[in-house]
């Protein structure tokens, strides 16, 4: 099944959280990515880096 959504968490939200220990996380700098399409994630990350006030 194709996943067309993604969830992004700040590292500080999950570092040390035992619920996330077993997940295979992809480290993208300040982001911990749980799932999604890498091209979309990189696009979202670059959009955030251009305007850090976006939430």
PDBQT receptor file of N, H, CA, C and O in Angstrom, charges set to zero:
ATOM      1  N   UNK A   1       0.837  -1.194   0.000  1.00  0.00    +0.000 N 
ATOM      2  CA  UNK A   1       0.000   0.000   0.000  1.00  0.00    +0.000 C 
ATOM      3  C   UNK A   1       0.875   1.249   0.000  1.00  0.00    +0.000 C 
ATOM      4  O   UNK A   1       1.833   1.350   0.767  1.00  0.00    +0.000 OA
ATOM      5  N   UNK A   2       0.544   2.171  -0.845  1.00  0.00    +0.000 N 
ATOM      6  H   UNK A   2      -0.235   2.089  -1.468  1.00  0.00    +0.000 HD
ATOM      7  CA  UNK A   2       1.292   3.429  -0.944  1.00  0.00    +0.000 C 
ATOM      8  C   UNK A   2       0.885   4.361   0.194  1.00  0.00    +0.000 C 
ATOM      9  O   UNK A   2      -0.301   4.595   0.427  1.00  0.00    +0.000 OA
ATOM     10  N   UNK A   3       1.875   4.881   0.889  1.00  0.00    +0.000 N 
ATOM     11  H   UNK A   3       2.838   4.691   0.700  1.00  0.00    +0.000 HD
ATOM     12  CA  UNK A   3       1.604   5.832   1.968  1.00  0.00    +0.000 C 
ATOM     13  C   UNK A   3       1.733   7.241   1.407  1.00  0.00    +0.000 C 
ATOM     14  O   UNK A   3       2.784   7.603   0.878  1.00  0.00    +0.000 OA
ATOM     15  N   UNK A   4       0.684   8.031   1.518  1.00  0.00    +0.000 N 
ATOM     16  H   UNK A   4      -0.170   7.737   1.948  1.00  0.00    +0.000 HD
ATOM     17  CA  UNK A   4       0.740   9.389   0.985  1.00  0.00    +0.000 C 
ATOM     18  C   UNK A   4       0.717  10.431   2.104  1.00  0.00    +0.000 C 
ATOM     19  O   UNK A   4       0.510  11.619   1.854  1.00  0.00    +0.000 OA
ATOM     20  N   UNK A   5       0.929   9.975   3.330  1.00  0.00    +0.000 N 
ATOM     21  H   UNK A   5       1.097   9.011   3.532  1.00  0.00    +0.000 HD
ATOM     22  CA  UNK A   5       1.014  10.894   4.456  1.00  0.00    +0.000 C 
ATOM     23  C   UNK A   5       2.329  10.660   5.165  1.00  0.00    +0.000 C 
ATOM     24  O   UNK A   5       2.951   9.611   5.001  1.00  0.00    +0.000 OA
ATOM     25  N   UNK A   6       2.753  11.628   5.949  1.00  0.00    +0.000 N 
ATOM     26  H   UNK A   6       2.248  12.481   6.082  1.00  0.00    +0.000 HD
ATOM     27  CA  UNK A   6       3.931  11.418   6.777  1.00  0.00    +0.000 C 
ATOM     28  C   UNK A   6       3.759  12.156   8.090  1.00  0.00    +0.000 C 
ATOM     29  O   UNK A   6       2.992  13.112   8.198  1.00  0.00    +0.000 OA
ATOM     30  N   UNK A   7       4.489  11.688   9.076  1.00  0.00    +0.000 N 
ATOM     31  H   UNK A   7       5.112  10.911   8.989  1.00  0.00    +0.000 HD
ATOM     32  CA  UNK A   7       4.483  12.331  10.384  1.00  0.00    +0.000 C 
ATOM     33  C   UNK A   7       5.914  12.670  10.737  1.00  0.00    +0.000 C 
ATOM     34  O   UNK A   7       6.812  11.843  10.576  1.00  0.00    +0.000 OA
ATOM     35  N   UNK A   8       6.129  13.877  11.216  1.00  0.00    +0.000 N 
ATOM     36  H   UNK A   8       5.400  14.548  11.347  1.00  0.00    +0.000 HD
ATOM     37  CA  UNK A   8       7.470  14.336  11.570  1.00  0.00    +0.000 C 
ATOM     38  C   UNK A   8       7.440  14.805  13.021  1.00  0.00    +0.000 C 
ATOM     39  O   UNK A   8       6.542  15.534  13.442  1.00  0.00    +0.000 OA
ATOM     40  N   UNK A   9       8.437  14.371  13.765  1.00  0.00    +0.000 N 
ATOM     41  H   UNK A   9       9.167  13.779  13.424  1.00  0.00    +0.000 HD
ATOM     42  CA  UNK A   9       8.534  14.744  15.172  1.00  0.00    +0.000 C 
ATOM     43  C   UNK A   9       9.873  15.394  15.434  1.00  0.00    +0.000 C 
ATOM     44  O   UNK A   9      10.875  14.998  14.838  1.00  0.00    +0.000 OA
ATOM     45  N   UNK A  10       9.916  16.382  16.309  1.00  0.00    +0.000 N 
ATOM     46  H   UNK A  10       9.102  16.703  16.793  1.00  0.00    +0.000 HD
ATOM     47  CA  UNK A  10      11.190  16.895  16.776  1.00  0.00    +0.000 C 
ATOM     48  C   UNK A  10      11.867  15.836  17.623  1.00  0.00    +0.000 C 
ATOM     49  O   UNK A  10      11.212  15.133  18.393  1.00  0.00    +0.000 OA
ATOM     50  N   UNK A  11      13.183  15.722  17.479  1.00  0.00    +0.000 N 
ATOM     51  H   UNK A  11      13.715  16.293  16.854  1.00  0.00    +0.000 HD
ATOM     52  CA  UNK A  11      13.928  14.755  18.278  1.00  0.00    +0.000 C 
ATOM     53  C   UNK A  11      13.622  14.907  19.759  1.00  0.00    +0.000 C 
ATOM     54  O   UNK A  11      13.465  13.914  20.470  1.00  0.00    +0.000 OA
ATOM     55  N   UNK A  12      13.538  16.145  20.225  1.00  0.00    +0.000 N 
ATOM     56  H   UNK A  12      13.666  16.951  19.648  1.00  0.00    +0.000 HD
ATOM     57  CA  UNK A  12      13.348  16.382  21.655  1.00  0.00    +0.000 C 
ATOM     58  C   UNK A  12      12.030  15.799  22.159  1.00  0.00    +0.000 C 
ATOM     59  O   UNK A  12      11.877  15.561  23.357  1.00  0.00    +0.000 OA
ATOM     60  N   UNK A  13      11.081  15.569  21.257  1.00  0.00    +0.000 N 
ATOM     61  H   UNK A  13      11.205  15.762  20.284  1.00  0.00    +0.000 HD
ATOM     62  CA  UNK A  13       9.797  15.013  21.670  1.00  0.00    +0.000 C 
ATOM     63  C   UNK A  13       9.866  13.520  21.933  1.00  0.00    +0.000 C 
ATOM     64  O   UNK A  13       9.018  12.983  22.646  1.00  0.00    +0.000 OA
ATOM     65  N   UNK A  14      10.874  12.827  21.366  1.00  0.00    +0.000 N 
ATOM     66  H   UNK A  14      11.563  13.264  20.787  1.00  0.00    +0.000 HD
ATOM     67  CA  UNK A  14      10.881  11.369  21.474  1.00  0.00    +0.000 C 
ATOM     68  C   UNK A  14      12.175  10.783  22.014  1.00  0.00    +0.000 C 
ATOM     69  O   UNK A  14      12.209   9.599  22.350  1.00  0.00    +0.000 OA
ATOM     70  N   UNK A  15      13.243  11.571  22.108  1.00  0.00    +0.000 N 
ATOM     71  H   UNK A  15      13.215  12.533  21.834  1.00  0.00    +0.000 HD
ATOM     72  CA  UNK A  15      14.480  11.038  22.654  1.00  0.00    +0.000 C 
ATOM     73  C   UNK A  15      14.230  10.587  24.095  1.00  0.00    +0.000 C 
ATOM     74  O   UNK A  15      13.736  11.359  24.918  1.00  0.00    +0.000 OA
ATOM     75  N   UNK A  16      14.573   9.340  24.388  1.00  0.00    +0.000 N 
ATOM     76  H   UNK A  16      14.974   8.714  23.719  1.00  0.00    +0.000 HD
ATOM     77  CA  UNK A  16      14.368   8.805  25.724  1.00  0.00    +0.000 C 
ATOM     78  C   UNK A  16      12.966   8.274  25.972  1.00  0.00    +0.000 C 
ATOM     79  O   UNK A  16      12.681   7.762  27.055  1.00  0.00    +0.000 OA
ATOM     80  N   UNK A  17      12.091   8.389  24.986  1.00  0.00    +0.000 N 
ATOM     81  H   UNK A  17      12.323   8.805  24.107  1.00  0.00    +0.000 HD
ATOM     82  CA  UNK A  17      10.728   7.874  25.136  1.00  0.00    +0.000 C 
ATOM     83  C   UNK A  17      10.734   6.401  24.755  1.00  0.00    +0.000 C 
ATOM     84  O   UNK A  17      10.961   6.063  23.593  1.00  0.00    +0.000 OA
ATOM     85  N   UNK A  18      10.489   5.529  25.714  1.00  0.00    +0.000 N 
ATOM     86  H   UNK A  18      10.305   5.804  26.658  1.00  0.00    +0.000 HD
ATOM     87  CA  UNK A  18      10.585   4.088  25.485  1.00  0.00    +0.000 C 
ATOM     88  C   UNK A  18       9.615   3.594  24.423  1.00  0.00    +0.000 C 
ATOM     89  O   UNK A  18       9.861   2.556  23.808  1.00  0.00    +0.000 OA
ATOM     90  N   UNK A  19       8.527   4.305  24.193  1.00  0.00    +0.000 N 
ATOM     91  H   UNK A  19       8.327   5.148  24.692  1.00  0.00    +0.000 HD
ATOM     92  CA  UNK A  19       7.559   3.872  23.177  1.00  0.00    +0.000 C 
ATOM     93  C   UNK A  19       8.171   3.874  21.778  1.00  0.00    +0.000 C 
ATOM     94  O   UNK A  19       7.672   3.189  20.886  1.00  0.00    +0.000 OA
ATOM     95  N   UNK A  20       9.246   4.636  21.579  1.00  0.00    +0.000 N 
ATOM     96  H   UNK A  20       9.652   5.193  22.304  1.00  0.00    +0.000 HD
ATOM     97  CA  UNK A  20       9.839   4.760  20.251  1.00  0.00    +0.000 C 
ATOM     98  C   UNK A  20      11.097   3.915  20.075  1.00  0.00    +0.000 C 
ATOM     99  O   UNK A  20      11.707   3.928  19.006  1.00  0.00    +0.000 OA
ATOM    100  N   UNK A  21      11.495   3.173  21.125  1.00  0.00    +0.000 N 
ATOM    101  H   UNK A  21      11.000   3.162  21.994  1.00  0.00    +0.000 HD
ATOM    102  CA  UNK A  21      12.763   2.450  21.070  1.00  0.00    +0.000 C 
ATOM    103  C   UNK A  21      12.825   1.433  19.941  1.00  0.00    +0.000 C 
ATOM    104  O   UNK A  21      13.885   1.245  19.344  1.00  0.00    +0.000 OA
ATOM    105  N   UNK A  22      11.713   0.772  19.638  1.00  0.00    +0.000 N 
ATOM    106  H   UNK A  22      10.852   0.925  20.123  1.00  0.00    +0.000 HD
ATOM    107  CA  UNK A  22      11.727  -0.321  18.671  1.00  0.00    +0.000 C 
ATOM    108  C   UNK A  22      11.512   0.144  17.236  1.00  0.00    +0.000 C 
ATOM    109  O   UNK A  22      11.622  -0.662  16.313  1.00  0.00    +0.000 OA
ATOM    110  N   UNK A  23      11.213   1.407  17.027  1.00  0.00    +0.000 N 
ATOM    111  H   UNK A  23      11.123   2.063  17.777  1.00  0.00    +0.000 HD
ATOM    112  CA  UNK A  23      10.955   1.891  15.674  1.00  0.00    +0.000 C 
ATOM    113  C   UNK A  23      12.254   2.101  14.913  1.00  0.00    +0.000 C 
ATOM    114  O   UNK A  23      13.278   2.467  15.490  1.00  0.00    +0.000 OA
ATOM    115  N   UNK A  24      12.195   1.866  13.616  1.00  0.00    +0.000 N 
ATOM    116  H   UNK A  24      11.363   1.569  13.147  1.00  0.00    +0.000 HD
ATOM    117  CA  UNK A  24      13.335   2.119  12.744  1.00  0.00    +0.000 C 
ATOM    118  C   UNK A  24      13.229   3.561  12.273  1.00  0.00    +0.000 C 
ATOM    119  O   UNK A  24      12.547   3.857  11.292  1.00  0.00    +0.000 OA
ATOM    120  N   UNK A  25      13.912   4.457  12.984  1.00  0.00    +0.000 N 
ATOM    121  H   UNK A  25      14.466   4.217  13.781  1.00  0.00    +0.000 HD
ATOM    122  CA  UNK A  25      13.785   5.885  12.697  1.00  0.00    +0.000 C 
ATOM    123  C   UNK A  25      14.846   6.341  11.712  1.00  0.00    +0.000 C 
ATOM    124  O   UNK A  25      15.983   5.870  11.739  1.00  0.00    +0.000 OA
ATOM    125  N   UNK A  26      14.465   7.254  10.853  1.00  0.00    +0.000 N 
ATOM    126  H   UNK A  26      13.542   7.637  10.831  1.00  0.00    +0.000 HD
ATOM    127  CA  UNK A  26      15.382   7.873   9.908  1.00  0.00    +0.000 C 
ATOM    128  C   UNK A  26      15.724   9.253  10.446  1.00  0.00    +0.000 C 
ATOM    129  O   UNK A  26      14.836  10.072  10.684  1.00  0.00    +0.000 OA
ATOM    130  N   UNK A  27      17.013   9.510  10.637  1.00  0.00    +0.000 N 
ATOM    131  H   UNK A  27      17.734   8.845  10.444  1.00  0.00    +0.000 HD
ATOM    132  CA  UNK A  27      17.454  10.774  11.222  1.00  0.00    +0.000 C 
ATOM    133  C   UNK A  27      17.719  11.776  10.102  1.00  0.00    +0.000 C 
ATOM    134  O   UNK A  27      18.622  11.583   9.289  1.00  0.00    +0.000 OA
ATOM    135  N   UNK A  28      16.930  12.841  10.066  1.00  0.00    +0.000 N 
ATOM    136  H   UNK A  28      16.196  12.998  10.727  1.00  0.00    +0.000 HD
ATOM    137  CA  UNK A  28      17.127  13.911   9.085  1.00  0.00    +0.000 C 
ATOM    138  C   UNK A  28      17.473  15.192   9.830  1.00  0.00    +0.000 C 
ATOM    139  O   UNK A  28      16.682  16.134   9.868  1.00  0.00    +0.000 OA
ATOM    140  N   UNK A  29      18.650  15.215  10.417  1.00  0.00    +0.000 N 
ATOM    141  H   UNK A  29      19.293  14.450  10.386  1.00  0.00    +0.000 HD
ATOM    142  CA  UNK A  29      19.060  16.410  11.145  1.00  0.00    +0.000 C 
ATOM    143  C   UNK A  29      18.221  16.598  12.391  1.00  0.00    +0.000 C 
ATOM    144  O   UNK A  29      18.313  15.801  13.325  1.00  0.00    +0.000 OA
ATOM    145  N   UNK A  30      17.403  17.643  12.420  1.00  0.00    +0.000 N 
ATOM    146  H   UNK A  30      17.328  18.290  11.662  1.00  0.00    +0.000 HD
ATOM    147  CA  UNK A  30      16.588  17.940  13.592  1.00  0.00    +0.000 C 
ATOM    148  C   UNK A  30      15.271  17.173  13.615  1.00  0.00    +0.000 C 
ATOM    149  O   UNK A  30      14.498  17.303  14.565  1.00  0.00    +0.000 OA
ATOM    150  N   UNK A  31      15.008  16.381  12.589  1.00  0.00    +0.000 N 
ATOM    151  H   UNK A  31      15.636  16.276  11.818  1.00  0.00    +0.000 HD
ATOM    152  CA  UNK A  31      13.743  15.666  12.494  1.00  0.00    +0.000 C 
ATOM    153  C   UNK A  31      13.948  14.176  12.719  1.00  0.00    +0.000 C 
ATOM    154  O   UNK A  31      14.980  13.620  12.344  1.00  0.00    +0.000 OA
ATOM    155  N   UNK A  32      12.976  13.543  13.322  1.00  0.00    +0.000 N 
ATOM    156  H   UNK A  32      12.138  13.994  13.627  1.00  0.00    +0.000 HD
ATOM    157  CA  UNK A  32      12.922  12.095  13.361  1.00  0.00    +0.000 C 
ATOM    158  C   UNK A  32      11.684  11.703  12.560  1.00  0.00    +0.000 C 
ATOM    159  O   UNK A  32      10.570  12.103  12.896  1.00  0.00    +0.000 OA
ATOM    160  N   UNK A  33      11.879  10.932  11.520  1.00  0.00    +0.000 N 
ATOM    161  H   UNK A  33      12.784  10.607  11.247  1.00  0.00    +0.000 HD
ATOM    162  CA  UNK A  33      10.805  10.639  10.586  1.00  0.00    +0.000 C 
ATOM    163  C   UNK A  33      10.323   9.217  10.823  1.00  0.00    +0.000 C 
ATOM    164  O   UNK A  33      11.119   8.279  10.797  1.00  0.00    +0.000 OA
ATOM    165  N   UNK A  34       9.046   9.052  11.052  1.00  0.00    +0.000 N 
ATOM    166  H   UNK A  34       8.399   9.814  11.073  1.00  0.00    +0.000 HD
ATOM    167  CA  UNK A  34       8.500   7.734  11.301  1.00  0.00    +0.000 C 
ATOM    168  C   UNK A  34       8.048   7.050  10.024  1.00  0.00    +0.000 C 
ATOM    169  O   UNK A  34       8.235   5.842   9.877  1.00  0.00    +0.000 OA
ATOM    170  N   UNK A  35       7.465   7.783   9.112  1.00  0.00    +0.000 N 
ATOM    171  H   UNK A  35       7.313   8.764   9.232  1.00  0.00    +0.000 HD
ATOM    172  CA  UNK A  35       7.042   7.180   7.858  1.00  0.00    +0.000 C 
ATOM    173  C   UNK A  35       6.784   8.281   6.847  1.00  0.00    +0.000 C 
ATOM    174  O   UNK A  35       6.634   9.449   7.204  1.00  0.00    +0.000 OA
ATOM    175  N   UNK A  36       6.734   7.893   5.585  1.00  0.00    +0.000 N 
ATOM    176  H   UNK A  36       6.855   6.944   5.295  1.00  0.00    +0.000 HD
ATOM    177  CA  UNK A  36       6.421   8.864   4.547  1.00  0.00    +0.000 C 
ATOM    178  C   UNK A  36       7.312   8.690   3.339  1.00  0.00    +0.000 C 
ATOM    179  O   UNK A  36       8.154   7.794   3.296  1.00  0.00    +0.000 OA
ATOM    180  N   UNK A  37       7.125   9.534   2.381  1.00  0.00    +0.000 N 
ATOM    181  H   UNK A  37       6.440  10.262   2.417  1.00  0.00    +0.000 HD
ATOM    182  CA  UNK A  37       7.911   9.513   1.162  1.00  0.00    +0.000 C 
ATOM    183  C   UNK A  37       9.078  10.477   1.332  1.00  0.00    +0.000 C 
ATOM    184  O   UNK A  37       8.857  11.651   1.628  1.00  0.00    +0.000 OA
ATOM    185  N   UNK A  38      10.320  10.013   1.153  1.00  0.00    +0.000 N 
ATOM    186  H   UNK A  38      10.500   9.059   0.912  1.00  0.00    +0.000 HD
ATOM    187  CA  UNK A  38      11.483  10.875   1.409  1.00  0.00    +0.000 C 
ATOM    188  C   UNK A  38      11.452  12.193   0.642  1.00  0.00    +0.000 C 
ATOM    189  O   UNK A  38      11.855  13.225   1.180  1.00  0.00    +0.000 OA
ATOM    190  N   UNK A  39      10.986  12.178  -0.590  1.00  0.00    +0.000 N 
ATOM    191  H   UNK A  39      10.659  11.340  -1.027  1.00  0.00    +0.000 HD
ATOM    192  CA  UNK A  39      10.971  13.423  -1.358  1.00  0.00    +0.000 C 
ATOM    193  C   UNK A  39      10.038  14.450  -0.711  1.00  0.00    +0.000 C 
ATOM    194  O   UNK A  39      10.357  15.639  -0.667  1.00  0.00    +0.000 OA
ATOM    195  N   UNK A  40       8.887  13.993  -0.211  1.00  0.00    +0.000 N 
ATOM    196  H   UNK A  40       8.628  13.028  -0.247  1.00  0.00    +0.000 HD
ATOM    197  CA  UNK A  40       7.960  14.896   0.464  1.00  0.00    +0.000 C 
ATOM    198  C   UNK A  40       8.555  15.395   1.769  1.00  0.00    +0.000 C 
ATOM    199  O   UNK A  40       8.400  16.563   2.124  1.00  0.00    +0.000 OA
ATOM    200  N   UNK A  41       9.236  14.510   2.480  1.00  0.00    +0.000 N 
ATOM    201  H   UNK A  41       9.362  13.560   2.191  1.00  0.00    +0.000 HD
ATOM    202  CA  UNK A  41       9.824  14.892   3.759  1.00  0.00    +0.000 C 
ATOM    203  C   UNK A  41      10.910  15.928   3.559  1.00  0.00    +0.000 C 
ATOM    204  O   UNK A  41      10.990  16.897   4.314  1.00  0.00    +0.000 OA
ATOM    205  N   UNK A  42      11.751  15.738   2.546  1.00  0.00    +0.000 N 
ATOM    206  H   UNK A  42      11.687  14.952   1.932  1.00  0.00    +0.000 HD
ATOM    207  CA  UNK A  42      12.807  16.710   2.273  1.00  0.00    +0.000 C 
ATOM    208  C   UNK A  42      12.205  18.047   1.845  1.00  0.00    +0.000 C 
ATOM    209  O   UNK A  42      12.719  19.106   2.204  1.00  0.00    +0.000 OA
ATOM    210  N   UNK A  43      11.120  17.998   1.079  1.00  0.00    +0.000 N 
ATOM    211  H   UNK A  43      10.702  17.137   0.787  1.00  0.00    +0.000 HD
ATOM    212  CA  UNK A  43      10.455  19.229   0.660  1.00  0.00    +0.000 C 
ATOM    213  C   UNK A  43       9.918  19.978   1.876  1.00  0.00    +0.000 C 
ATOM    214  O   UNK A  43      10.083  21.193   1.985  1.00  0.00    +0.000 OA
ATOM    215  N   UNK A  44       9.281  19.256   2.780  1.00  0.00    +0.000 N 
ATOM    216  H   UNK A  44       9.147  18.269   2.691  1.00  0.00    +0.000 HD
ATOM    217  CA  UNK A  44       8.740  19.876   3.991  1.00  0.00    +0.000 C 
ATOM    218  C   UNK A  44       9.864  20.431   4.852  1.00  0.00    +0.000 C 
ATOM    219  O   UNK A  44       9.742  21.520   5.414  1.00  0.00    +0.000 OA
ATOM    220  N   UNK A  45      10.939  19.699   4.954  1.00  0.00    +0.000 N 
ATOM    221  H   UNK A  45      11.039  18.815   4.497  1.00  0.00    +0.000 HD
ATOM    222  CA  UNK A  45      12.075  20.153   5.758  1.00  0.00    +0.000 C 
ATOM    223  C   UNK A  45      12.667  21.431   5.169  1.00  0.00    +0.000 C 
ATOM    224  O   UNK A  45      12.963  22.373   5.904  1.00  0.00    +0.000 OA
ATOM    225  N   UNK A  46      12.838  21.468   3.857  1.00  0.00    +0.000 N 
ATOM    226  H   UNK A  46      12.597  20.702   3.260  1.00  0.00    +0.000 HD
ATOM    227  CA  UNK A  46      13.428  22.658   3.246  1.00  0.00    +0.000 C 
ATOM    228  C   UNK A  46      12.481  23.855   3.378  1.00  0.00    +0.000 C 
ATOM    229  O   UNK A  46      12.939  24.988   3.523  1.00  0.00    +0.000 OA
ATOM    230  N   UNK A  47      11.187  23.619   3.330  1.00  0.00    +0.000 N 
ATOM    231  H   UNK A  47      10.814  22.698   3.212  1.00  0.00    +0.000 HD
ATOM    232  CA  UNK A  47      10.205  24.692   3.506  1.00  0.00    +0.000 C 
ATOM    233  C   UNK A  47      10.307  25.246   4.926  1.00  0.00    +0.000 C 
ATOM    234  O   UNK A  47      10.232  26.458   5.128  1.00  0.00    +0.000 OA
ATOM    235  N   UNK A  48      10.478  24.363   5.905  1.00  0.00    +0.000 N 
ATOM    236  H   UNK A  48      10.539  23.379   5.741  1.00  0.00    +0.000 HD
ATOM    237  CA  UNK A  48      10.618  24.797   7.289  1.00  0.00    +0.000 C 
ATOM    238  C   UNK A  48      11.910  25.580   7.484  1.00  0.00    +0.000 C 
ATOM    239  O   UNK A  48      11.928  26.589   8.190  1.00  0.00    +0.000 OA
ATOM    240  N   UNK A  49      12.989  25.118   6.861  1.00  0.00    +0.000 N 
ATOM    241  H   UNK A  49      12.975  24.299   6.288  1.00  0.00    +0.000 HD
ATOM    242  CA  UNK A  49      14.271  25.797   7.026  1.00  0.00    +0.000 C 
ATOM    243  C   UNK A  49      14.238  27.205   6.433  1.00  0.00    +0.000 C 
ATOM    244  O   UNK A  49      14.919  28.104   6.925  1.00  0.00    +0.000 OA
ATOM    245  N   UNK A  50      13.454  27.393   5.384  1.00  0.00    +0.000 N 
ATOM    246  H   UNK A  50      12.901  26.663   4.984  1.00  0.00    +0.000 HD
ATOM    247  CA  UNK A  50      13.327  28.732   4.797  1.00  0.00    +0.000 C 
ATOM    248  C   UNK A  50      12.488  29.652   5.681  1.00  0.00    +0.000 C 
ATOM    249  O   UNK A  50      12.702  30.864   5.705  1.00  0.00    +0.000 OA
ATOM    250  N   UNK A  51      11.533  29.070   6.406  1.00  0.00    +0.000 N 
ATOM    251  H   UNK A  51      11.359  28.086   6.387  1.00  0.00    +0.000 HD
ATOM    252  CA  UNK A  51      10.649  29.871   7.257  1.00  0.00    +0.000 C 
ATOM    253  C   UNK A  51      10.427  29.136   8.577  1.00  0.00    +0.000 C 
ATOM    254  O   UNK A  51       9.417  28.449   8.731  1.00  0.00    +0.000 OA
ATOM    255  N   UNK A  52      11.346  29.268   9.530  1.00  0.00    +0.000 N 
ATOM    256  H   UNK A  52      12.166  29.826   9.405  1.00  0.00    +0.000 HD
ATOM    257  CA  UNK A  52      11.260  28.497  10.771  1.00  0.00    +0.000 C 
ATOM    258  C   UNK A  52      10.056  28.822  11.647  1.00  0.00    +0.000 C 
ATOM    259  O   UNK A  52       9.832  28.140  12.647  1.00  0.00    +0.000 OA
ATOM    260  N   UNK A  53       9.281  29.836  11.303  1.00  0.00    +0.000 N 
ATOM    261  H   UNK A  53       9.463  30.390  10.491  1.00  0.00    +0.000 HD
ATOM    262  CA  UNK A  53       8.101  30.148  12.105  1.00  0.00    +0.000 C 
ATOM    263  C   UNK A  53       6.933  29.238  11.770  1.00  0.00    +0.000 C 
ATOM    264  O   UNK A  53       5.931  29.240  12.484  1.00  0.00    +0.000 OA
ATOM    265  N   UNK A  54       7.039  28.454  10.692  1.00  0.00    +0.000 N 
ATOM    266  H   UNK A  54       7.853  28.453  10.111  1.00  0.00    +0.000 HD
ATOM    267  CA  UNK A  54       5.970  27.525  10.339  1.00  0.00    +0.000 C 
ATOM    268  C   UNK A  54       5.901  26.426  11.382  1.00  0.00    +0.000 C 
ATOM    269  O   UNK A  54       6.927  25.985  11.899  1.00  0.00    +0.000 OA
ATOM    270  N   UNK A  55       4.692  25.986  11.690  1.00  0.00    +0.000 N 
ATOM    271  H   UNK A  55       3.858  26.345  11.271  1.00  0.00    +0.000 HD
ATOM    272  CA  UNK A  55       4.562  24.906  12.664  1.00  0.00    +0.000 C 
ATOM    273  C   UNK A  55       3.913  23.699  12.012  1.00  0.00    +0.000 C 
ATOM    274  O   UNK A  55       3.713  22.676  12.667  1.00  0.00    +0.000 OA
TER     275      UNK A  55
